Structure formats: structure tokens, C-alpha cells
Amino acid sequence: MKCVKKVVKVGDTAVAVVADTWWHAKTALDALPIVWDEGANAKVSSASIAAWLSEGLDSGPAYVGNENGDVKAALANAAKKVEAVYNYPYQNHATMEPLNATALYTADKCEVWCGTQNGEAAFAAVLEVSGLPADKCDVHKLMLGGGFGRRGQTDYVRQAVAIAKQMPGTPIKLLWSREEDMTHGRYHPITQCKMTAGFDADNNLTALHMRISGQSIQFTLRPEGLVNGKDPSTFAGLNPSGDAAFGYTIPNLLIDHSMRNPHIMPGFWRGVNVNHNAIYVESFMDELAQAVGQDPLEFRRKLLKDHPKHLAVLNAVAEKVGWGTPPPQGVSRGIAQFMSYGTYVAGVAEISVIDGNKIKVHRIVAAVDSGYAVNPEQIARQASGSFVYGLTGLFYGGCTVKDGRIEQTNFDTYNSMRINEAPKVETIVMPSGGFWGGIGEPTIGVAAPAVLNAYFAATGKRIRSVPLREQNITFA
């Protein structure tokens, strides 16, 4: 075909066309009579994955992340029990700039130009694929058009070098199509969660068993990060102490993880496990408050009394929004708090619901204690940006699987929040000193559960499955 220079295999996993322009290469690639061995996973679907994860909620081995007391006995003796099952889907990074890299290989030099979130890993990939020593390789880091965790991986760098090795002396610019980018992601892990709580006769919460069933990112991408088989990052915000601590004091507690890893590759998606863990915990806390007829804020306050920093951010957003006073006509409120990446965060969402399924998110008031605050304005901007990302995932995200592959291939089926849909965000920066916490990832967690809790306050309907588009719920 016109302008085509070469067709090459890239290991056993890809075929590439080298041409004068991207369009000529793409047109030729589409014309190639490639026959793939789709392997044993060709019949895997969202339904089969969900069924497998569901089994893990009640059976099989589980890694314990947080435990105290005797949950089994406490639940058996509870005066009242509450149970719920939640689920959270695959999410794509869907960055504006698809994955790309430029490589120039010769017998004694290999250079790569790319956007990356991990320059050291990109450099190591160049060394391995090129076969050249470190003093003969260079990686030039460029500004990237979105990362959110995806560009911490090096698959696109490896491909660029592998292709360039087959055309020595010719600079090769590798650019994935949008469809290639979205169907070969490293997706937010898919999980389900079953929570069972017990109350005594005085409506005191005496027991909570939280079982997560789903993928481990570390198992797939960083097996060296496992601890005796357990993935510590699974328990973000659920640990007994440390920089991702569970703030609620419950006499009998068990939080465990049934690790089940479908073949779809997981990855670090902004906020990582905080996204689903915050929804699970904070939505269920609202359910528990409702079950015993208590105000969601007051219910949390009692459980957080031994965790003053968790409580402080919660109190700050409640005061700022005027929780004890009625909201404007037609407006409902939802509240959430979470701690991860060394930072305490709380949020209150104010929403209106139109016709039962159209949500207008008017504003989110957030409070952030990251210990120290070098640049308060940057903290506020990170919070606003993370809420846009989190709410995009809540309303529009979610990837489904058919015939072993991701179905959402472009923005027509994987949408993103627009400016007119974004809420006003008011961020309270309240550093208490003595520690250094993060900002970009911990703030994302509270947006979704705050909106979900506000939706329940408005409609009396509890949403336990994300994304909302699958419930026929959209932005107003």
C-alpha cells in the first residue's frame, strides 16, 4: 500500500505497520488479514466475572486486613442485623492523549521520547528491550496528556523500542488509536463487597464484617508488593492504623479480602482502592444510621470519637454546609469521610433530583487535613479535579466485558463529565501539622458516596451499583 514501509511482529502480542503517516499506517493495519488465537478467556463476560466474585463473598479463603473482637459471635447475638452487597466496576483511565512514544534505535544507541509517570521504569524497559547498556540509552520525559496511573506502566515504551529495533536508524513514532488505548488499558480493579453489621438492643453498633471479593493490582503488576500473599493496598482506608486508617471504633470488626483475579488487567487508577472502599464504607454507614433512625452525621460522630482527625474534617464540612439547618427547597445533602494516603478528607454534597433519575450536583464542600499545607490553592484545585474524575466514574464510567474483551472502545460509550455538569467545590484546608499527606488521590474518595447518600436522602432509593448510567440515572 502507498507510503507503507514495513509490517512487523511485536513479540507474540501485536502486529505493527510502519508508514510515512499515522493514517497510512492505520489504514494498512486495518487491511491486514490477522487471525488471533483468542485463547481460553474468549467466552469470559461481565456476568461470568460477577458470578465468580459473588462466590467469594461467602466462601473460600480470605486475607485479613483489620480485625478485633469476635465478629462471628457478636453477629450471632445481635438484636438487629443489617446486610448489603455493593459492587464497583472496571474503570478506564481514558486520558485525552492516547498512549504513545517515539524511539530511535541504532547499534550503539537507543533514545526514547515519551510521557511517563515513572521515568525509572521507562528507562529500565528501554534497557531490557534494546539490549543495550545504560550508558547507551536515554529517555526524554515529555509533558503527558493525562496519566491518572496509566502511564506508570511501560507497555507502550516497550512496543516502540521493539518496532524501532526492526528499522535501525529510523525514528519510530508509535501512537495507539483511541480504540487500542481503551481496549488495552490497565483498569481500575473490579470488586464486590458484602457488609454485615450487628446492633445491640440499645441500637449501638457492636459488629461489622466487611468482605471484599475481587482483584489485586499488586498480584498482577507488582507481585513483590504482596505480603504473605496479601495485597496491602486492597485495604486502603480500612487499616487499623497508619496512613490509610479506618476511623470508626467498632467493638467487633473483621475486614477481609477474597482475592479473585480475572484476566482483564488491573491498574492504578487515580485513588486506586480508595474509590470503591469509600463507597462501600460510607454508603453502608448511611444505611446503618437509617436502620436505627439516627442522623447520618451524629451516627458517624459517635463512632469517630476516638479518632479526632477523622472527626475534625467531618465536623468542618458539617459546619460549613450548615448540616443542622434545612437545605434550600428541593435540595438534599449527603455526607462522607475517609482517610488515605496520609490525609483526612470529608465531604458534603448538595444535590437536586429531577424526575427521579436526573441529578444536579450543586456543590460539594470538602475538608482536607494533610498535616502540612505548602500551597493551599493547589490543594483546592486538586480536590476540585479529583471530584470531577470521581464523579465521572460514578455517573459515566464502568467498563463491561464481552467475549473476553472490554466493550467500551471510544468516548461514545465511555463518556466524561462536562463543565456544565461539574459542581461548585468549596475546599476547607485545615492542616493540623506533624505529618505530610497526599492530595491528588485521597480527595477523590468522598465525592461519590456523598452524592449517593444525598440521592438516598432525596428519593429513599439506595444505589449499591456503579455506574449510575446503568441505573438510567444521569446528570440533569
Secondary structure, 3 states (H helix, E strand, C coil): CCCEEEEEEECCCEEEEEECCHHHHHHHHHHCCCCCCCCCCCCCCHHHHHHHHHHHCCCCCCEEEEEECCHHHHHHCCCEEEEEEEEECEECCCCCCCCEEEEEEECCEEEEEECCCCHHHHHHHHHHHHCCCHHHEEEEECCCCCCCCHHHCCHHHHHHHHHHHCCCCCCEEEECCHHHHHHCCCEECCEEEEEEEEECCCCCEEEEEEEEEECCHHHHHCHHHCECCECHHHHCCCECCCCCECCCCCCEEEEEEEECCCCCCECCCCCCCHHHHHHHHHHHHHHHHHHCCCCHHHHHHHHCCCCHHHHHHHHHHHHHHCCCCCCCCCCEEEEEEEEECCEEEEEEEEEEEECCCEEEEEEEEEEEECECCCCHHHHHHHHHHHHHHHHHHHHCCCECEECCEECCCCCCCCCCCCHHHCCEEEEEECCCCCCECCCCCHHHHHHHHHHHHHHHHHHCCCCCECCHHHHCCEEC
